[in-house]
Amino acid sequence: MDGLNDVQLGVVNDVQLGVFIALFGFVSVMGFLAARWRRVESLASLDEWGLGGRKFGAWISWFLIGGDLYTAYTFVAVPALVFGAGAIGFFAVPYTVVVYPLVFLAALRLWSVSHRHGYVTPADFVRGRHGSRSLALAIALTGIVATMPYIALQLVGIQAVLKVIGIKGHWPLIIAFAVLAAYTYQSGLRAPALIAFVKDGLIYLVVLVAVIYIPIKLHGFDDIFAAADKKFAKSPAPGDGTLLSSTQTLGFSTLAFGSALALFIYPHSVTALLASRSRNTIKRTLTALPAYTLLLGLLALLGYMAIAAGVTPLTDSGGKPDVNTVVPLLFDRMFNDWLSGVAFAAIAIGALVPAAIMSIAAANLFTRNVYREFLRPDATPAEEARVSKLTSLVVKGGAVLVIIALDPQFSIDLQLIGGVIILQTLPAIVLGLYTRWFHRWALLAGWAAGLIAGAVMLYGTPNPLTGKAHFGGAQYALSKLGFDSKVTIYTGIVALALNLVVAAVGTLVLRAAGTPAGVDATDPSDYHVEAGDPDVAPLPVSPGHKAPA
């Protein structure tokens, strides 16, 4: 039929769909059964429902944190960016190399102080450290706003898979997230922790098979890179290619560094860390997590393989190419129906784990730092858990509405905005772990300045290829800052620099004026405690759960 294949015609592949449904159903059953895993009599507290009892060991934490950080969007969008723009798409590799040494500086201290005081969210820590309800509220709302589009983006991966299988419409997406909402409501953080084992196993299997088998079918990497060079030589976008151009170097490096700074201050990252059993657990987990970076580097190469395979992205409802379909189309073309069905299920399941953790993290922020702090100060642990469960449903529903109501490409742009937004919480959280020098009101002023500046720069960034005049990317042209240059820089880094300057200057002014700095509820020793230390009281125990002897 005019050379069109079944994917282009929207014909449903029954084998792919059958394998997809079977694996999706399997992990859904696991999600519901997770409530009985390491069973306690009740999940009616945020410690149990939202943090899995704070008792995950190194093995579980490795799968949970890895499943939390390496999302379906990562597996779909990184190769898609490499497919569309070339070398700039590999920014994710150095950023995941840099991130783990940086995380060691903050994660252990945050875990210890949270263990000592029973903090559930990063905003809980900010409230105790800086003695400011307003600053804690700002951090909580920022976390929720930055997380919402991230959850929506998990749907983009599932949607891309469904398109390639041949399923049209939004109803399968709604059903998938309804199931996710149901088992997350019942099992809390235990559900994604258990499913992460299956998710990571499938992803490793698919990627390792792909990077060995597909290059063989495409006659080796010489031909793959030659095909990519040929495509980018014809690209109208300056800088696209298999090597970075001189004007991309600063943008590439600042994007990688800024992304590394932002990754572990996202609420879902903190939630996964605080669920760990001990400081030693976190050390062992972070030491092993770079194994995922190797996986990510291999994943990025799928973008070049798609070019060599002659993959043409499907179009969205507006008739524009949907580059998110590139990887599923590559698997559909190169694998048989059974293996491509497994690959599609891996992508979809890769969306469920982070989406569940993100919704739990956002719900915990609302419950602890909005509901209990301002609406119901006397809320019981059971009431907190109930409100958090309901909020997690609202968050997932909102994510589905974003995908249904908005252009998916716009939701991807929102994620870029999310990275710039969450970076503005770094001074209050990360620097707060080391110093109380910054004044609480100066931190709030810096946060506001960074957000406003970031929004202005993002609004003023066009994307000529997509025709967008605003919010066209997170790379800001230095020429707009008065420099005679074609070089760009990551918007989040510029906004964060302004944030820090305002916070520092504001602190000096407020200290000179004698403005009260707020009460610090923490002690220097709190940042080094380990689980089971003689001077560390056990955390509050949920109903039916016995404290360790």
VENKAKA-V911032 format. One line per field, one symbol per residue. phi: phi as a letter, one per 40 degrees, with the letter a starting at -180 (. if undefined). psi: psi as a letter, one per 30 degrees, with the letter a starting at -180 (. if undefined). burial: 1 if it has 16 or more other ideal C-beta (glycine too) atoms within 10 Angstrom, else 0. A space follows every 50 residues. Layout:
BEGIN
phi->???
psi->???
burial->???
END
This chain:
BEGIN
phi->.fgccccccgcccccdcccdcccccccccdcccccccfcbcabcaccccc bggfbcccccccccccccccccccccccccccccbgddccdccccccccc cccdcbccccccccccbgcbbccdcccccbgbcccccccccccccccdcc cdccccccccccccchcbgccccccdcccdccccdcbgcccccccdccdc ccccccccccccccdcccggcdccccccdcccccccccgcicbccccccc ccccccccccccdcbcdcccdccccccaccccdccccccddccdccccdd cccccccccgcbdcccccgccbcccccdccccccbccccccccccccccc ccccccccccccccccccbbcccbbbdcccdccdcccccccccccccccc cdcccbcdcccccccccdcccccccddccccccbabcccdccccccdccc ccccccccccbcbdccgccbfcibbbcccccgccaccbacdcccccccdc cccccccccccccgcdcgcccbbdcccbcbdgddcbcccdccdgbcccc
psi->iggkleeefgkkjeeeeeeeeeeeeefeeeeeffffkhklfkghlfeeef ggghgkaeeeeeeeeefeejleeefeeeeeeeeefbfffgffeeefeeee eeeefeeeeeeeeeeefgkflefeeeeeefhjeeeeeeeeeeeeefeefe eefefeeeeeeeeefgkllfeeeeeefeeeeefeeefbfeefeeffeeee eeeeeeeeeefeeeeefgglfeeeeeeeeeefffkfkkfklfkklfffee eeeeeeeeeeefeggkeeeeeeeffleleeeeeeeeefffefeeeeeeee ffeeeeeffgkjkllafggkkjfffeeeeeeeeflleeeeeeeeeeeeef eeeeeeeeeeeeeeeeeefeeeefeifgkleeeeeeeeeeeeeeeeeeee eeeeflkeeeeeeeeeeeeeeffffeeedeeffflgekkefeeeeeeeee eeeeeeeeegjljeefgkflhglgjkkfffggkilgklkkeeeeeeeeee eeeeeeeeeeeefgkkflkjflkeffggllkfkegjkllkklkgjkkk.
burial->00000010000010011011001100110110011000010011111111 11111101011111111111111111111111111111111111110111 00100111111111111011111111111111101111110111111111 11111111111111111000011001101110111111111111111111 01100110111001100100000101110011000000111101100101 11111111111111111111111111111011011101100110111111 11111111101011010000011111111111111000111111111111 11111111111111111111111000001010111011101110110011 01100001101111111111111111111111100101111111111011 10111011001010000000111111110000000001111111110111 0111011001000000110001000110101000000010110010000
END
